[in-house]
Amino acid sequence: MSVFDLKTGETAEIVRTEFSGGAGARLASLGIIAGKRVTVLAFSLFKSSVLIGCGAVRLGIRKSLARLIEVKLCE
């Protein structure tokens, strides 16, 4: 399951990230790493991007990057 598969308001734990290069380094510096909890705050019109929250960081990412963040739902 990826971040993009979550519904608005759902929280999940990041299991693995599959991106590399500049995007991977930037997201890792913002705390988007394995073991952290991420919450889906909103989707854009036509679901082309997603607004996520991870700790104190609020970040809008496009659909292609959101699909590369593997998560498991928190209970």
HTML snippet that shows the backbone in 3Dmol.js (N, CA, C, O; Angstrom):
<script src="https://3Dmol.org/build/3Dmol-min.js"></script>
<div id="view" style="width:600px;height:400px;position:relative"></div>
<script>
const pdb = `
ATOM      1  N   MET A   1       0.857  -1.173   0.000  1.00  0.00           N
ATOM      2  CA  MET A   1       0.000   0.000   0.000  1.00  0.00           C
ATOM      3  C   MET A   1       0.905   1.238   0.000  1.00  0.00           C
ATOM      4  O   MET A   1       1.925   1.271   0.688  1.00  0.00           O
ATOM      5  N   SER A   2       0.526   2.232  -0.763  1.00  0.00           N
ATOM      6  CA  SER A   2       1.304   3.469  -0.834  1.00  0.00           C
ATOM      7  C   SER A   2       0.541   4.613  -0.167  1.00  0.00           C
ATOM      8  O   SER A   2      -0.637   4.483   0.164  1.00  0.00           O
ATOM      9  N   VAL A   3       1.230   5.723   0.020  1.00  0.00           N
ATOM     10  CA  VAL A   3       0.602   6.917   0.593  1.00  0.00           C
ATOM     11  C   VAL A   3      -0.595   7.337  -0.252  1.00  0.00           C
ATOM     12  O   VAL A   3      -1.609   7.788   0.280  1.00  0.00           O
ATOM     13  N   PHE A   4      -0.476   7.189  -1.558  1.00  0.00           N
ATOM     14  CA  PHE A   4      -1.553   7.622  -2.448  1.00  0.00           C
ATOM     15  C   PHE A   4      -2.813   6.777  -2.283  1.00  0.00           C
ATOM     16  O   PHE A   4      -3.901   7.231  -2.636  1.00  0.00           O
ATOM     17  N   ASP A   5      -2.692   5.558  -1.756  1.00  0.00           N
ATOM     18  CA  ASP A   5      -3.843   4.680  -1.554  1.00  0.00           C
ATOM     19  C   ASP A   5      -4.619   4.989  -0.275  1.00  0.00           C
ATOM     20  O   ASP A   5      -5.726   4.484  -0.090  1.00  0.00           O
ATOM     21  N   LEU A   6      -4.055   5.811   0.604  1.00  0.00           N
ATOM     22  CA  LEU A   6      -4.741   6.171   1.845  1.00  0.00           C
ATOM     23  C   LEU A   6      -5.876   7.144   1.559  1.00  0.00           C
ATOM     24  O   LEU A   6      -5.897   7.806   0.521  1.00  0.00           O
ATOM     25  N   LYS A   7      -6.814   7.221   2.486  1.00  0.00           N
ATOM     26  CA  LYS A   7      -7.908   8.180   2.383  1.00  0.00           C
ATOM     27  C   LYS A   7      -7.561   9.415   3.207  1.00  0.00           C
ATOM     28  O   LYS A   7      -6.700   9.357   4.085  1.00  0.00           O
ATOM     29  N   THR A   8      -8.217  10.507   2.932  1.00  0.00           N
ATOM     30  CA  THR A   8      -7.989  11.740   3.675  1.00  0.00           C
ATOM     31  C   THR A   8      -8.230  11.502   5.164  1.00  0.00           C
ATOM     32  O   THR A   8      -9.267  10.971   5.563  1.00  0.00           O
ATOM     33  N   GLY A   9      -7.259  11.901   5.973  1.00  0.00           N
ATOM     34  CA  GLY A   9      -7.356  11.749   7.420  1.00  0.00           C
ATOM     35  C   GLY A   9      -6.728  10.484   7.967  1.00  0.00           C
ATOM     36  O   GLY A   9      -6.549  10.374   9.180  1.00  0.00           O
ATOM     37  N   GLU A  10      -6.387   9.528   7.125  1.00  0.00           N
ATOM     38  CA  GLU A  10      -5.779   8.285   7.600  1.00  0.00           C
ATOM     39  C   GLU A  10      -4.299   8.482   7.902  1.00  0.00           C
ATOM     40  O   GLU A  10      -3.603   9.247   7.235  1.00  0.00           O
ATOM     41  N   THR A  11      -3.841   7.771   8.926  1.00  0.00           N
ATOM     42  CA  THR A  11      -2.443   7.817   9.335  1.00  0.00           C
ATOM     43  C   THR A  11      -1.822   6.446   9.142  1.00  0.00           C
ATOM     44  O   THR A  11      -2.443   5.421   9.425  1.00  0.00           O
ATOM     45  N   ALA A  12      -0.591   6.441   8.657  1.00  0.00           N
ATOM     46  CA  ALA A  12       0.121   5.189   8.414  1.00  0.00           C
ATOM     47  C   ALA A  12       1.595   5.375   8.744  1.00  0.00           C
ATOM     48  O   ALA A  12       2.098   6.496   8.814  1.00  0.00           O
ATOM     49  N   GLU A  13       2.274   4.248   8.945  1.00  0.00           N
ATOM     50  CA  GLU A  13       3.712   4.271   9.202  1.00  0.00           C
ATOM     51  C   GLU A  13       4.445   3.962   7.909  1.00  0.00           C
ATOM     52  O   GLU A  13       4.071   3.046   7.177  1.00  0.00           O
ATOM     53  N   ILE A  14       5.488   4.726   7.634  1.00  0.00           N
ATOM     54  CA  ILE A  14       6.279   4.502   6.428  1.00  0.00           C
ATOM     55  C   ILE A  14       7.113   3.240   6.624  1.00  0.00           C
ATOM     56  O   ILE A  14       7.865   3.122   7.592  1.00  0.00           O
ATOM     57  N   VAL A  15       6.971   2.307   5.701  1.00  0.00           N
ATOM     58  CA  VAL A  15       7.718   1.057   5.742  1.00  0.00           C
ATOM     59  C   VAL A  15       8.984   1.170   4.898  1.00  0.00           C
ATOM     60  O   VAL A  15      10.061   0.745   5.316  1.00  0.00           O
ATOM     61  N   ARG A  16       8.843   1.748   3.710  1.00  0.00           N
ATOM     62  CA  ARG A  16       9.958   1.827   2.777  1.00  0.00           C
ATOM     63  C   ARG A  16       9.715   2.948   1.786  1.00  0.00           C
ATOM     64  O   ARG A  16       8.575   3.223   1.412  1.00  0.00           O
ATOM     65  N   THR A  17      10.787   3.592   1.367  1.00  0.00           N
ATOM     66  CA  THR A  17      10.714   4.586   0.298  1.00  0.00           C
ATOM     67  C   THR A  17      11.542   4.075  -0.869  1.00  0.00           C
ATOM     68  O   THR A  17      12.636   3.547  -0.674  1.00  0.00           O
ATOM     69  N   GLU A  18      11.027   4.230  -2.071  1.00  0.00           N
ATOM     70  CA  GLU A  18      11.673   3.662  -3.251  1.00  0.00           C
ATOM     71  C   GLU A  18      12.266   4.707  -4.183  1.00  0.00           C
ATOM     72  O   GLU A  18      12.639   4.370  -5.307  1.00  0.00           O
ATOM     73  N   PHE A  19      12.366   5.956  -3.762  1.00  0.00           N
ATOM     74  CA  PHE A  19      12.931   6.975  -4.639  1.00  0.00           C
ATOM     75  C   PHE A  19      14.404   7.197  -4.304  1.00  0.00           C
ATOM     76  O   PHE A  19      14.870   6.850  -3.218  1.00  0.00           O
ATOM     77  N   SER A  20      15.120   7.777  -5.252  1.00  0.00           N
ATOM     78  CA  SER A  20      16.539   8.044  -5.069  1.00  0.00           C
ATOM     79  C   SER A  20      16.867   9.392  -5.696  1.00  0.00           C
ATOM     80  O   SER A  20      15.988  10.084  -6.210  1.00  0.00           O
ATOM     81  N   GLY A  21      18.120   9.747  -5.646  1.00  0.00           N
ATOM     82  CA  GLY A  21      18.548  10.996  -6.261  1.00  0.00           C
ATOM     83  C   GLY A  21      18.129  12.212  -5.465  1.00  0.00           C
ATOM     84  O   GLY A  21      18.012  12.162  -4.240  1.00  0.00           O
ATOM     85  N   GLY A  22      17.907  13.296  -6.170  1.00  0.00           N
ATOM     86  CA  GLY A  22      17.567  14.564  -5.530  1.00  0.00           C
ATOM     87  C   GLY A  22      16.265  14.527  -4.757  1.00  0.00           C
ATOM     88  O   GLY A  22      16.174  15.085  -3.664  1.00  0.00           O
ATOM     89  N   ALA A  23      15.251  13.872  -5.319  1.00  0.00           N
ATOM     90  CA  ALA A  23      13.954  13.785  -4.632  1.00  0.00           C
ATOM     91  C   ALA A  23      14.087  12.992  -3.341  1.00  0.00           C
ATOM     92  O   ALA A  23      13.519  13.368  -2.316  1.00  0.00           O
ATOM     93  N   GLY A  24      14.827  11.908  -3.388  1.00  0.00           N
ATOM     94  CA  GLY A  24      15.015  11.082  -2.203  1.00  0.00           C
ATOM     95  C   GLY A  24      15.747  11.825  -1.102  1.00  0.00           C
ATOM     96  O   GLY A  24      15.376  11.742   0.069  1.00  0.00           O
ATOM     97  N   ALA A  25      16.786  12.548  -1.479  1.00  0.00           N
ATOM     98  CA  ALA A  25      17.558  13.317  -0.500  1.00  0.00           C
ATOM     99  C   ALA A  25      16.713  14.433   0.110  1.00  0.00           C
ATOM    100  O   ALA A  25      16.779  14.679   1.314  1.00  0.00           O
ATOM    101  N   ARG A  26      15.932  15.094  -0.710  1.00  0.00           N
ATOM    102  CA  ARG A  26      15.092  16.205  -0.224  1.00  0.00           C
ATOM    103  C   ARG A  26      14.028  15.698   0.741  1.00  0.00           C
ATOM    104  O   ARG A  26      13.831  16.280   1.808  1.00  0.00           O
ATOM    105  N   LEU A  27      13.345  14.623   0.376  1.00  0.00           N
ATOM    106  CA  LEU A  27      12.303  14.084   1.253  1.00  0.00           C
ATOM    107  C   LEU A  27      12.891  13.518   2.535  1.00  0.00           C
ATOM    108  O   LEU A  27      12.289  13.662   3.599  1.00  0.00           O
ATOM    109  N   ALA A  28      14.056  12.877   2.460  1.00  0.00           N
ATOM    110  CA  ALA A  28      14.714  12.367   3.661  1.00  0.00           C
ATOM    111  C   ALA A  28      15.109  13.504   4.585  1.00  0.00           C
ATOM    112  O   ALA A  28      15.011  13.364   5.804  1.00  0.00           O
ATOM    113  N   SER A  29      15.553  14.621   4.039  1.00  0.00           N
ATOM    114  CA  SER A  29      15.922  15.771   4.869  1.00  0.00           C
ATOM    115  C   SER A  29      14.705  16.399   5.549  1.00  0.00           C
ATOM    116  O   SER A  29      14.836  17.061   6.579  1.00  0.00           O
ATOM    117  N   LEU A  30      13.527  16.189   4.971  1.00  0.00           N
ATOM    118  CA  LEU A  30      12.291  16.682   5.579  1.00  0.00           C
ATOM    119  C   LEU A  30      11.679  15.677   6.549  1.00  0.00           C
ATOM    120  O   LEU A  30      10.650  15.961   7.162  1.00  0.00           O
ATOM    121  N   GLY A  31      12.297  14.508   6.695  1.00  0.00           N
ATOM    122  CA  GLY A  31      11.824  13.520   7.658  1.00  0.00           C
ATOM    123  C   GLY A  31      10.918  12.456   7.089  1.00  0.00           C
ATOM    124  O   GLY A  31      10.316  11.694   7.846  1.00  0.00           O
ATOM    125  N   ILE A  32      10.803  12.381   5.781  1.00  0.00           N
ATOM    126  CA  ILE A  32       9.985  11.353   5.143  1.00  0.00           C
ATOM    127  C   ILE A  32      10.863  10.101   4.994  1.00  0.00           C
ATOM    128  O   ILE A  32      11.406   9.831   3.923  1.00  0.00           O
ATOM    129  N   ILE A  33      10.989   9.351   6.083  1.00  0.00           N
ATOM    130  CA  ILE A  33      11.861   8.173   6.125  1.00  0.00           C
ATOM    131  C   ILE A  33      11.117   7.018   6.789  1.00  0.00           C
ATOM    132  O   ILE A  33      10.088   7.221   7.434  1.00  0.00           O
ATOM    133  N   ALA A  34      11.641   5.814   6.627  1.00  0.00           N
ATOM    134  CA  ALA A  34      11.029   4.618   7.217  1.00  0.00           C
ATOM    135  C   ALA A  34      10.931   4.766   8.733  1.00  0.00           C
ATOM    136  O   ALA A  34      11.848   5.262   9.386  1.00  0.00           O
ATOM    137  N   GLY A  35       9.794   4.323   9.275  1.00  0.00           N
ATOM    138  CA  GLY A  35       9.558   4.381  10.712  1.00  0.00           C
ATOM    139  C   GLY A  35       8.744   5.579  11.160  1.00  0.00           C
ATOM    140  O   GLY A  35       8.206   5.568  12.267  1.00  0.00           O
ATOM    141  N   LYS A  36       8.636   6.599  10.345  1.00  0.00           N
ATOM    142  CA  LYS A  36       7.858   7.794  10.689  1.00  0.00           C
ATOM    143  C   LYS A  36       6.392   7.600  10.341  1.00  0.00           C
ATOM    144  O   LYS A  36       6.047   6.790   9.480  1.00  0.00           O
ATOM    145  N   ARG A  37       5.537   8.346  11.015  1.00  0.00           N
ATOM    146  CA  ARG A  37       4.105   8.309  10.711  1.00  0.00           C
ATOM    147  C   ARG A  37       3.754   9.460   9.779  1.00  0.00           C
ATOM    148  O   ARG A  37       4.253  10.576   9.921  1.00  0.00           O
ATOM    149  N   VAL A  38       2.893   9.162   8.836  1.00  0.00           N
ATOM    150  CA  VAL A  38       2.472  10.148   7.856  1.00  0.00           C
ATOM    151  C   VAL A  38       0.942  10.163   7.806  1.00  0.00           C
ATOM    152  O   VAL A  38       0.297   9.118   7.882  1.00  0.00           O
ATOM    153  N   THR A  39       0.380  11.352   7.679  1.00  0.00           N
ATOM    154  CA  THR A  39      -1.073  11.528   7.606  1.00  0.00           C
ATOM    155  C   THR A  39      -1.423  12.215   6.295  1.00  0.00           C
ATOM    156  O   THR A  39      -0.781  13.190   5.904  1.00  0.00           O
ATOM    157  N   VAL A  40      -2.439  11.703   5.622  1.00  0.00           N
ATOM    158  CA  VAL A  40      -2.921  12.347   4.399  1.00  0.00           C
ATOM    159  C   VAL A  40      -3.875  13.461   4.814  1.00  0.00           C
ATOM    160  O   VAL A  40      -4.900  13.210   5.448  1.00  0.00           O
ATOM    161  N   LEU A  41      -3.532  14.682   4.454  1.00  0.00           N
ATOM    162  CA  LEU A  41      -4.340  15.837   4.830  1.00  0.00           C
ATOM    163  C   LEU A  41      -5.366  16.200   3.758  1.00  0.00           C
ATOM    164  O   LEU A  41      -6.492  16.581   4.079  1.00  0.00           O
ATOM    165  N   ALA A  42      -4.982  16.085   2.494  1.00  0.00           N
ATOM    166  CA  ALA A  42      -5.904  16.439   1.412  1.00  0.00           C
ATOM    167  C   ALA A  42      -5.347  15.968   0.075  1.00  0.00           C
ATOM    168  O   ALA A  42      -4.148  15.732  -0.076  1.00  0.00           O
ATOM    169  N   PHE A  43      -6.247  15.839  -0.882  1.00  0.00           N
ATOM    170  CA  PHE A  43      -5.877  15.554  -2.265  1.00  0.00           C
ATOM    171  C   PHE A  43      -6.222  16.771  -3.112  1.00  0.00           C
ATOM    172  O   PHE A  43      -7.153  17.512  -2.796  1.00  0.00           O
ATOM    173  N   SER A  44      -5.475  16.973  -4.178  1.00  0.00           N
ATOM    174  CA  SER A  44      -5.781  18.065  -5.092  1.00  0.00           C
ATOM    175  C   SER A  44      -6.964  17.674  -5.977  1.00  0.00           C
ATOM    176  O   SER A  44      -7.406  16.525  -5.986  1.00  0.00           O
ATOM    177  N   LEU A  45      -7.449  18.640  -6.702  1.00  0.00           N
ATOM    178  CA  LEU A  45      -8.513  18.390  -7.660  1.00  0.00           C
ATOM    179  C   LEU A  45      -8.014  17.365  -8.672  1.00  0.00           C
ATOM    180  O   LEU A  45      -6.890  17.481  -9.159  1.00  0.00           O
ATOM    181  N   PHE A  46      -8.817  16.381  -8.991  1.00  0.00           N
ATOM    182  CA  PHE A  46      -8.473  15.287  -9.903  1.00  0.00           C
ATOM    183  C   PHE A  46      -7.381  14.363  -9.360  1.00  0.00           C
ATOM    184  O   PHE A  46      -6.832  13.557 -10.112  1.00  0.00           O
ATOM    185  N   LYS A  47      -7.057  14.463  -8.069  1.00  0.00           N
ATOM    186  CA  LYS A  47      -6.083  13.601  -7.390  1.00  0.00           C
ATOM    187  C   LYS A  47      -4.730  13.532  -8.105  1.00  0.00           C
ATOM    188  O   LYS A  47      -4.155  12.451  -8.239  1.00  0.00           O
ATOM    189  N   SER A  48      -4.229  14.663  -8.556  1.00  0.00           N
ATOM    190  CA  SER A  48      -2.921  14.679  -9.208  1.00  0.00           C
ATOM    191  C   SER A  48      -1.785  14.865  -8.207  1.00  0.00           C
ATOM    192  O   SER A  48      -0.625  14.616  -8.536  1.00  0.00           O
ATOM    193  N   SER A  49      -2.106  15.302  -6.987  1.00  0.00           N
ATOM    194  CA  SER A  49      -1.105  15.434  -5.936  1.00  0.00           C
ATOM    195  C   SER A  49      -1.793  15.253  -4.586  1.00  0.00           C
ATOM    196  O   SER A  49      -3.020  15.245  -4.486  1.00  0.00           O
ATOM    197  N   VAL A  50      -0.970  15.109  -3.555  1.00  0.00           N
ATOM    198  CA  VAL A  50      -1.493  14.847  -2.217  1.00  0.00           C
ATOM    199  C   VAL A  50      -0.729  15.697  -1.203  1.00  0.00           C
ATOM    200  O   VAL A  50       0.486  15.860  -1.314  1.00  0.00           O
ATOM    201  N   LEU A  51      -1.439  16.232  -0.222  1.00  0.00           N
ATOM    202  CA  LEU A  51      -0.843  16.996   0.870  1.00  0.00           C
ATOM    203  C   LEU A  51      -0.708  16.055   2.052  1.00  0.00           C
ATOM    204  O   LEU A  51      -1.701  15.502   2.527  1.00  0.00           O
ATOM    205  N   ILE A  52       0.530  15.869   2.535  1.00  0.00           N
ATOM    206  CA  ILE A  52       0.774  14.956   3.648  1.00  0.00           C
ATOM    207  C   ILE A  52       1.389  15.724   4.814  1.00  0.00           C
ATOM    208  O   ILE A  52       1.984  16.788   4.641  1.00  0.00           O
ATOM    209  N   GLY A  53       1.230  15.160   5.990  1.00  0.00           N
ATOM    210  CA  GLY A  53       1.864  15.698   7.175  1.00  0.00           C
ATOM    211  C   GLY A  53       2.712  14.623   7.816  1.00  0.00           C
ATOM    212  O   GLY A  53       2.276  13.481   7.966  1.00  0.00           O
ATOM    213  N   CYS A  54       3.924  14.988   8.194  1.00  0.00           N
ATOM    214  CA  CYS A  54       4.837  14.046   8.847  1.00  0.00           C
ATOM    215  C   CYS A  54       5.557  14.837   9.933  1.00  0.00           C
ATOM    216  O   CYS A  54       6.470  15.609   9.640  1.00  0.00           O
ATOM    217  N   GLY A  55       5.150  14.646  11.183  1.00  0.00           N
ATOM    218  CA  GLY A  55       5.698  15.453  12.266  1.00  0.00           C
ATOM    219  C   GLY A  55       5.235  16.893  12.103  1.00  0.00           C
ATOM    220  O   GLY A  55       4.039  17.151  11.964  1.00  0.00           O
ATOM    221  N   ALA A  56       6.177  17.832  12.119  1.00  0.00           N
ATOM    222  CA  ALA A  56       5.848  19.254  11.962  1.00  0.00           C
ATOM    223  C   ALA A  56       5.857  19.689  10.502  1.00  0.00           C
ATOM    224  O   ALA A  56       5.588  20.854  10.206  1.00  0.00           O
ATOM    225  N   VAL A  57       6.160  18.777   9.588  1.00  0.00           N
ATOM    226  CA  VAL A  57       6.279  19.093   8.164  1.00  0.00           C
ATOM    227  C   VAL A  57       4.958  18.840   7.451  1.00  0.00           C
ATOM    228  O   VAL A  57       4.347  17.786   7.622  1.00  0.00           O
ATOM    229  N   ARG A  58       4.520  19.802   6.655  1.00  0.00           N
ATOM    230  CA  ARG A  58       3.379  19.651   5.761  1.00  0.00           C
ATOM    231  C   ARG A  58       3.929  19.783   4.357  1.00  0.00           C
ATOM    232  O   ARG A  58       4.611  20.757   4.038  1.00  0.00           O
ATOM    233  N   LEU A  59       3.633  18.799   3.514  1.00  0.00           N
ATOM    234  CA  LEU A  59       4.296  18.740   2.222  1.00  0.00           C
ATOM    235  C   LEU A  59       3.327  18.281   1.140  1.00  0.00           C
ATOM    236  O   LEU A  59       2.599  17.305   1.323  1.00  0.00           O
ATOM    237  N   GLY A  60       3.321  18.977   0.029  1.00  0.00           N
ATOM    238  CA  GLY A  60       2.545  18.562  -1.133  1.00  0.00           C
ATOM    239  C   GLY A  60       3.450  17.808  -2.089  1.00  0.00           C
ATOM    240  O   GLY A  60       4.487  18.328  -2.502  1.00  0.00           O
ATOM    241  N   ILE A  61       3.069  16.586  -2.447  1.00  0.00           N
ATOM    242  CA  ILE A  61       3.868  15.797  -3.389  1.00  0.00           C
ATOM    243  C   ILE A  61       2.985  15.291  -4.522  1.00  0.00           C
ATOM    244  O   ILE A  61       1.786  15.074  -4.346  1.00  0.00           O
ATOM    245  N   ARG A  62       3.586  15.112  -5.665  1.00  0.00           N
ATOM    246  CA  ARG A  62       2.818  14.641  -6.813  1.00  0.00           C
ATOM    247  C   ARG A  62       2.529  13.150  -6.687  1.00  0.00           C
ATOM    248  O   ARG A  62       3.164  12.437  -5.910  1.00  0.00           O
ATOM    249  N   LYS A  63       1.567  12.706  -7.464  1.00  0.00           N
ATOM    250  CA  LYS A  63       1.091  11.319  -7.420  1.00  0.00           C
ATOM    251  C   LYS A  63       2.220  10.313  -7.628  1.00  0.00           C
ATOM    252  O   LYS A  63       2.270   9.298  -6.933  1.00  0.00           O
ATOM    253  N   SER A  64       3.120  10.571  -8.565  1.00  0.00           N
ATOM    254  CA  SER A  64       4.186   9.616  -8.866  1.00  0.00           C
ATOM    255  C   SER A  64       5.109   9.385  -7.669  1.00  0.00           C
ATOM    256  O   SER A  64       5.545   8.257  -7.444  1.00  0.00           O
ATOM    257  N   LEU A  65       5.414  10.429  -6.901  1.00  0.00           N
ATOM    258  CA  LEU A  65       6.236  10.259  -5.702  1.00  0.00           C
ATOM    259  C   LEU A  65       5.454   9.610  -4.571  1.00  0.00           C
ATOM    260  O   LEU A  65       6.003   8.797  -3.827  1.00  0.00           O
ATOM    261  N   ALA A  66       4.184   9.955  -4.432  1.00  0.00           N
ATOM    262  CA  ALA A  66       3.356   9.380  -3.369  1.00  0.00           C
ATOM    263  C   ALA A  66       3.220   7.872  -3.533  1.00  0.00           C
ATOM    264  O   ALA A  66       3.123   7.147  -2.543  1.00  0.00           O
ATOM    265  N   ARG A  67       3.214   7.402  -4.754  1.00  0.00           N
ATOM    266  CA  ARG A  67       3.113   5.957  -5.003  1.00  0.00           C
ATOM    267  C   ARG A  67       4.403   5.212  -4.641  1.00  0.00           C
ATOM    268  O   ARG A  67       4.389   3.988  -4.515  1.00  0.00           O
ATOM    269  N   LEU A  68       5.505   5.925  -4.474  1.00  0.00           N
ATOM    270  CA  LEU A  68       6.781   5.302  -4.137  1.00  0.00           C
ATOM    271  C   LEU A  68       7.039   5.227  -2.630  1.00  0.00           C
ATOM    272  O   LEU A  68       8.077   4.723  -2.202  1.00  0.00           O
ATOM    273  N   ILE A  69       6.100   5.727  -1.831  1.00  0.00           N
ATOM    274  CA  ILE A  69       6.239   5.670  -0.371  1.00  0.00           C
ATOM    275  C   ILE A  69       5.328   4.547   0.124  1.00  0.00           C
ATOM    276  O   ILE A  69       4.106   4.694   0.156  1.00  0.00           O
ATOM    277  N   GLU A  70       5.936   3.432   0.506  1.00  0.00           N
ATOM    278  CA  GLU A  70       5.173   2.256   0.960  1.00  0.00           C
ATOM    279  C   GLU A  70       4.862   2.425   2.452  1.00  0.00           C
ATOM    280  O   GLU A  70       5.744   2.751   3.246  1.00  0.00           O
ATOM    281  N   VAL A  71       3.594   2.200   2.820  1.00  0.00           N
ATOM    282  CA  VAL A  71       3.145   2.399   4.199  1.00  0.00           C
ATOM    283  C   VAL A  71       2.307   1.215   4.680  1.00  0.00           C
ATOM    284  O   VAL A  71       1.852   0.387   3.891  1.00  0.00           O
ATOM    285  N   LYS A  72       2.118   1.162   6.005  1.00  0.00           N
ATOM    286  CA  LYS A  72       1.151   0.227   6.591  1.00  0.00           C
ATOM    287  C   LYS A  72       0.289   1.048   7.539  1.00  0.00           C
ATOM    288  O   LYS A  72       0.785   1.933   8.236  1.00  0.00           O
ATOM    289  N   LEU A  73      -0.999   0.749   7.559  1.00  0.00           N
ATOM    290  CA  LEU A  73      -1.946   1.508   8.376  1.00  0.00           C
ATOM    291  C   LEU A  73      -1.635   1.356   9.865  1.00  0.00           C
ATOM    292  O   LEU A  73      -1.235   0.286  10.322  1.00  0.00           O
ATOM    293  N   CYS A  74      -1.823   2.434  10.605  1.00  0.00           N
ATOM    294  CA  CYS A  74      -1.668   2.410  12.056  1.00  0.00           C
ATOM    295  C   CYS A  74      -2.994   2.022  12.683  1.00  0.00           C
ATOM    296  O   CYS A  74      -4.057   2.392  12.184  1.00  0.00           O
ATOM    297  N   GLU A  75      -2.930   1.291  13.755  1.00  0.00           N
ATOM    298  CA  GLU A  75      -4.149   0.856  14.443  1.00  0.00           C
ATOM    299  C   GLU A  75      -4.408   1.660  15.679  1.00  0.00           C
ATOM    300  O   GLU A  75      -5.396   1.422  16.374  1.00  0.00           O
TER     301      GLU A  75
END
`;
const viewer = $3Dmol.createViewer("view");
viewer.addModel(pdb, "pdb");
viewer.setStyle({}, {cartoon: {color: "spectrum"}});
viewer.zoomTo();
viewer.render();
</script>
